[in-house]
Amino acid sequence: MKIYDYNGRKNICGDRVHEARCKHRLTQSDLAARLQVAGIIIERDSISRIEIGTRFVADYELRELANILKVSVGWLLGIE
């Protein structure tokens, strides 16, 4: 499997995930717990890796992140 990156990162939403998470005063553990309740198996360290750009984000994870953080997928991707 080929490993892809974009400008040295594995995702483009990490900075925005961090920004929205902090705005809602959620810890990484809180966000992981909310994702788990929504059916996405993820741990706190994966949230950290998303935010620093070293973990890929699946489309279903992106959709649920947007829902939990009360932002649009477009905003998370930096196109809005």
OpenMM code with the backbone's topology and positions (N, CA, C; nanometers):
from openmm import Vec3, app, unit

residues = "MET LYS ILE TYR ASP TYR ASN GLY ARG LYS ASN ILE CYS GLY ASP ARG VAL HIS GLU ALA ARG CYS LYS HIS ARG LEU THR GLN SER ASP LEU ALA ALA ARG LEU GLN VAL ALA GLY ILE ILE ILE GLU ARG ASP SER ILE SER ARG ILE GLU ILE GLY THR ARG PHE VAL ALA ASP TYR GLU LEU ARG GLU LEU ALA ASN ILE LEU LYS VAL SER VAL GLY TRP LEU LEU GLY ILE GLU".split()
positions = [
    Vec3(0.0840, -0.1178, 0.0000),
    Vec3(0.0000, 0.0000, 0.0000),
    Vec3(0.0884, 0.1239, 0.0000),
    Vec3(0.0580, 0.2163, -0.0883),
    Vec3(0.1336, 0.3398, -0.0957),
    Vec3(0.0834, 0.4376, 0.0105),
    Vec3(0.1752, 0.5016, 0.0768),
    Vec3(0.1410, 0.6000, 0.1790),
    Vec3(0.1387, 0.7382, 0.1138),
    Vec3(0.0267, 0.8056, 0.1274),
    Vec3(0.0100, 0.9373, 0.0678),
    Vec3(0.0197, 1.0447, 0.1752),
    Vec3(0.0666, 1.1601, 0.1337),
    Vec3(0.0602, 1.2751, 0.2220),
    Vec3(0.0422, 1.4003, 0.1378),
    Vec3(-0.0054, 1.5039, 0.2011),
    Vec3(-0.0328, 1.6318, 0.1365),
    Vec3(0.0416, 1.7375, 0.2146),
    Vec3(0.1433, 1.7935, 0.1535),
    Vec3(0.2280, 1.8926, 0.2211),
    Vec3(0.2824, 1.8389, 0.3535),
    Vec3(0.3219, 1.7125, 0.3527),
    Vec3(0.3814, 1.6515, 0.4714),
    Vec3(0.2825, 1.6038, 0.5757),
    Vec3(0.1524, 1.6119, 0.5450),
    Vec3(0.0493, 1.5704, 0.6404),
    Vec3(-0.0360, 1.4614, 0.5795),
    Vec3(-0.0983, 1.3837, 0.6646),
    Vec3(-0.1860, 1.2759, 0.6204),
    Vec3(-0.3321, 1.3214, 0.6087),
    Vec3(-0.3623, 1.4422, 0.6568),
    Vec3(-0.4975, 1.4973, 0.6430),
    Vec3(-0.4893, 1.6490, 0.6346),
    Vec3(-0.5995, 1.7109, 0.5935),
    Vec3(-0.6033, 1.8571, 0.5878),
    Vec3(-0.7021, 1.9159, 0.6884),
    Vec3(-0.7634, 1.8294, 0.7680),
    Vec3(-0.8651, 1.8768, 0.8614),
    Vec3(-0.8150, 1.8897, 1.0057),
    Vec3(-0.6959, 1.8430, 1.0350),
    Vec3(-0.6484, 1.8367, 1.1729),
    Vec3(-0.6475, 1.9686, 1.2467),
    Vec3(-0.6009, 2.0741, 1.1804),
    Vec3(-0.5969, 2.2052, 1.2458),
    Vec3(-0.7377, 2.2533, 1.2810),
    Vec3(-0.8310, 2.2297, 1.1897),
    Vec3(-0.9690, 2.2731, 1.2133),
    Vec3(-1.0371, 2.1872, 1.3198),
    Vec3(-1.0059, 2.0587, 1.3243),
    Vec3(-1.0599, 1.9727, 1.4300),
    Vec3(-1.0134, 2.0268, 1.5651),
    Vec3(-0.8866, 2.0595, 1.5751),
    Vec3(-0.8318, 2.1141, 1.7003),
    Vec3(-0.9011, 2.2454, 1.7369),
    Vec3(-0.9154, 2.3338, 1.6389),
    Vec3(-0.9782, 2.4638, 1.6630),
    Vec3(-1.1218, 2.4478, 1.7135),
    Vec3(-1.2002, 2.3657, 1.6459),
    Vec3(-1.3403, 2.3464, 1.6852),
    Vec3(-1.3510, 2.2743, 1.8191),
    Vec3(-1.2632, 2.1773, 1.8431),
    Vec3(-1.2648, 2.1047, 1.9706),
    Vec3(-1.2383, 2.2005, 2.0858),
    Vec3(-1.1401, 2.2867, 2.0703),
    Vec3(-1.1074, 2.3836, 2.1759),
    Vec3(-1.2198, 2.4852, 2.1950),
    Vec3(-1.2826, 2.5256, 2.0850),
    Vec3(-1.3944, 2.6202, 2.0938),
    Vec3(-1.5074, 2.5626, 2.1785),
    Vec3(-1.5314, 2.4336, 2.1666),
    Vec3(-1.6361, 2.3676, 2.2443),
    Vec3(-1.5860, 2.3170, 2.3797),
    Vec3(-1.4624, 2.3484, 2.4110),
    Vec3(-1.3999, 2.3109, 2.5386),
    Vec3(-1.4073, 2.1608, 2.5645),
    Vec3(-1.3762, 2.0853, 2.4593),
    Vec3(-1.3711, 1.9396, 2.4714),
    Vec3(-1.2258, 1.8958, 2.4802),
    Vec3(-1.1992, 1.7979, 2.5621),
    Vec3(-1.0661, 1.7371, 2.5613),
    Vec3(-1.0613, 1.6365, 2.4467),
    Vec3(-0.9427, 1.5912, 2.4142),
    Vec3(-0.9296, 1.4870, 2.3129),
    Vec3(-1.0031, 1.3615, 2.3582),
    Vec3(-0.9977, 1.3313, 2.4858),
    Vec3(-1.0698, 1.2152, 2.5395),
    Vec3(-1.2207, 1.2320, 2.5256),
    Vec3(-1.2704, 1.3534, 2.5515),
    Vec3(-1.4137, 1.3806, 2.5354),
    Vec3(-1.4577, 1.3572, 2.3911),
    Vec3(-1.3789, 1.4086, 2.2973),
    Vec3(-1.4124, 1.3939, 2.1562),
    Vec3(-1.4092, 1.2467, 2.1154),
    Vec3(-1.3087, 1.1743, 2.1590),
    Vec3(-1.3004, 1.0310, 2.1285),
    Vec3(-1.4212, 0.9575, 2.1852),
    Vec3(-1.4629, 0.9918, 2.3065),
    Vec3(-1.5780, 0.9268, 2.3692),
    Vec3(-1.7058, 0.9539, 2.2903),
    Vec3(-1.7237, 1.0764, 2.2430),
    Vec3(-1.8430, 1.1095, 2.1645),
    Vec3(-1.8426, 1.0354, 2.0310),
    Vec3(-1.7253, 1.0220, 1.9718),
    Vec3(-1.7155, 0.9452, 1.8474),
    Vec3(-1.7469, 0.7980, 1.8730),
    Vec3(-1.7010, 0.7453, 1.9854),
    Vec3(-1.7283, 0.6057, 2.0199),
    Vec3(-1.8779, 0.5829, 2.0385),
    Vec3(-1.9462, 0.6761, 2.1036),
    Vec3(-2.0911, 0.6656, 2.1224),
    Vec3(-2.1613, 0.6639, 1.9859),
    Vec3(-2.1039, 0.7373, 1.8887),
    Vec3(-2.1604, 0.7426, 1.7536),
    Vec3(-2.1234, 0.6195, 1.6707),
    Vec3(-2.0463, 0.5279, 1.7295),
    Vec3(-2.0135, 0.4038, 1.6607),
    Vec3(-1.8793, 0.3997, 1.5921),
    Vec3(-1.7973, 0.5004, 1.6151),
    Vec3(-1.6639, 0.5045, 1.5539),
    Vec3(-1.5619, 0.4640, 1.6594),
    Vec3(-1.4903, 0.3568, 1.6314),
    Vec3(-1.3908, 0.3076, 1.7260),
    Vec3(-1.2633, 0.3907, 1.7100),
    Vec3(-1.2366, 0.4727, 1.8098),
    Vec3(-1.1216, 0.5630, 1.8061),
    Vec3(-1.0792, 0.5923, 1.9496),
    Vec3(-0.9522, 0.6133, 1.9689),
    Vec3(-0.8981, 0.6431, 2.1015),
    Vec3(-0.8442, 0.7863, 2.1061),
    Vec3(-0.8133, 0.8331, 2.2255),
    Vec3(-0.7634, 0.9689, 2.2431),
    Vec3(-0.6372, 0.9939, 2.1618),
    Vec3(-0.5462, 0.8977, 2.1569),
    Vec3(-0.4210, 0.9188, 2.0843),
    Vec3(-0.4459, 0.9342, 1.9341),
    Vec3(-0.5524, 0.8745, 1.8837),
    Vec3(-0.5864, 0.8927, 1.7423),
    Vec3(-0.6351, 1.0349, 1.7162),
    Vec3(-0.7078, 1.0935, 1.8103),
    Vec3(-0.7500, 1.2334, 1.7968),
    Vec3(-0.6260, 1.3224, 1.7926),
    Vec3(-0.5307, 1.2952, 1.8791),
    Vec3(-0.4062, 1.3711, 1.8807),
    Vec3(-0.3346, 1.3611, 1.7459),
    Vec3(-0.3271, 1.2409, 1.6917),
    Vec3(-0.2583, 1.2200, 1.5640),
    Vec3(-0.3335, 1.2858, 1.4484),
    Vec3(-0.4670, 1.2892, 1.4556),
    Vec3(-0.5446, 1.3620, 1.3543),
    Vec3(-0.5084, 1.5095, 1.3600),
    Vec3(-0.5073, 1.5651, 1.4805),
    Vec3(-0.4822, 1.7086, 1.4966),
    Vec3(-0.3422, 1.7492, 1.4518),
    Vec3(-0.2442, 1.6622, 1.4687),
    Vec3(-0.1083, 1.6982, 1.4252),
    Vec3(-0.0796, 1.6533, 1.2827),
    Vec3(-0.1772, 1.5848, 1.2222),
    Vec3(-0.1658, 1.5506, 1.0810),
    Vec3(-0.0926, 1.4231, 1.0483),
    Vec3(-0.0770, 1.3336, 1.1444),
    Vec3(-0.0053, 1.2086, 1.1178),
    Vec3(-0.0977, 1.0887, 1.1032),
    Vec3(-0.2299, 1.1126, 1.1003),
    Vec3(-0.3265, 1.0029, 1.0827),
    Vec3(-0.4258, 1.0406, 0.9740),
    Vec3(-0.4541, 0.9441, 0.8885),
    Vec3(-0.5573, 0.9628, 0.7878),
    Vec3(-0.6927, 0.9734, 0.8562),
    Vec3(-0.7871, 1.0427, 0.7916),
    Vec3(-0.9234, 1.0539, 0.8419),
    Vec3(-1.0163, 0.9967, 0.7353),
    Vec3(-1.0910, 0.8940, 0.7730),
    Vec3(-1.1870, 0.8340, 0.6801),
    Vec3(-1.3060, 0.9271, 0.6598),
    Vec3(-1.3742, 0.9120, 0.5481),
    Vec3(-1.4878, 0.9996, 0.5187),
    Vec3(-1.5972, 0.9897, 0.6252),
    Vec3(-1.6252, 0.8697, 0.6741),
    Vec3(-1.7282, 0.8548, 0.7775),
    Vec3(-1.6839, 0.9195, 0.9089),
    Vec3(-1.5536, 0.9198, 0.9371),
    Vec3(-1.5033, 0.9872, 1.0572),
    Vec3(-1.5172, 1.1384, 1.0416),
    Vec3(-1.4867, 1.1882, 0.9233),
    Vec3(-1.4962, 1.3316, 0.8966),
    Vec3(-1.6403, 1.3795, 0.9137),
    Vec3(-1.7349, 1.3025, 0.8603),
    Vec3(-1.8759, 1.3394, 0.8725),
    Vec3(-1.9181, 1.3448, 1.0187),
    Vec3(-1.8772, 1.2474, 1.0981),
    Vec3(-1.9166, 1.2453, 1.2393),
    Vec3(-1.8432, 1.3522, 1.3197),
    Vec3(-1.7176, 1.3787, 1.2865),
    Vec3(-1.6450, 1.4890, 1.3518),
    Vec3(-1.7193, 1.6203, 1.3295),
    Vec3(-1.7617, 1.6452, 1.2055),
    Vec3(-1.8348, 1.7677, 1.1743),
    Vec3(-1.9645, 1.7752, 1.2548),
    Vec3(-2.0346, 1.6642, 1.2647),
    Vec3(-2.1597, 1.6600, 1.3395),
    Vec3(-2.1363, 1.6909, 1.4874),
    Vec3(-2.0407, 1.6262, 1.5474),
    Vec3(-2.0129, 1.6448, 1.6909),
    Vec3(-1.9622, 1.7862, 1.7199),
    Vec3(-1.8775, 1.8374, 1.6313),
    Vec3(-1.8176, 1.9698, 1.6528),
    Vec3(-1.9064, 2.0839, 1.6029),
    Vec3(-2.0237, 2.0480, 1.5460),
    Vec3(-2.1221, 2.1469, 1.4991),
    Vec3(-2.0634, 2.2413, 1.3940),
    Vec3(-1.9919, 2.1822, 1.2998),
    Vec3(-1.9376, 2.2552, 1.1854),
    Vec3(-1.9685, 2.1729, 1.0604),
    Vec3(-1.9438, 2.2297, 0.9441),
    Vec3(-1.9679, 2.1548, 0.8205),
    Vec3(-1.8414, 2.0779, 0.7815),
    Vec3(-1.8621, 1.9749, 0.7012),
    Vec3(-1.7483, 1.9006, 0.6476),
    Vec3(-1.6628, 1.9952, 0.5638),
    Vec3(-1.7278, 2.0819, 0.4875),
    Vec3(-1.6543, 2.1796, 0.4067),
    Vec3(-1.5640, 2.2683, 0.4914),
    Vec3(-1.6138, 2.3085, 0.6074),
    Vec3(-1.5314, 2.3923, 0.6952),
    Vec3(-1.4105, 2.3140, 0.7445),
    Vec3(-1.4335, 2.1893, 0.7842),
    Vec3(-1.3212, 2.1065, 0.8309),
    Vec3(-1.2158, 2.0891, 0.7218),
    Vec3(-1.2607, 2.0850, 0.5976),
    Vec3(-1.1680, 2.0680, 0.4847),
    Vec3(-1.1084, 2.2002, 0.4371),
    Vec3(-1.1540, 2.3104, 0.4937),
    Vec3(-1.0984, 2.4401, 0.4569),
    Vec3(-1.1502, 2.4942, 0.3248),
    Vec3(-1.2687, 2.4471, 0.2819),
    Vec3(-1.3230, 2.4976, 0.1560),
    Vec3(-1.4409, 2.5899, 0.1770),
    Vec3(-1.4743, 2.6193, 0.2980),
    Vec3(-1.5800, 2.7161, 0.3309),
    Vec3(-1.5238, 2.8248, 0.4174),
] * unit.nanometer
topology = app.Topology()
chain = topology.addChain("A")
for resn in residues:
    res = topology.addResidue(resn, chain)
    for name in ("N", "CA", "C"):
        topology.addAtom(name, app.Element.getBySymbol(name[0]), res)
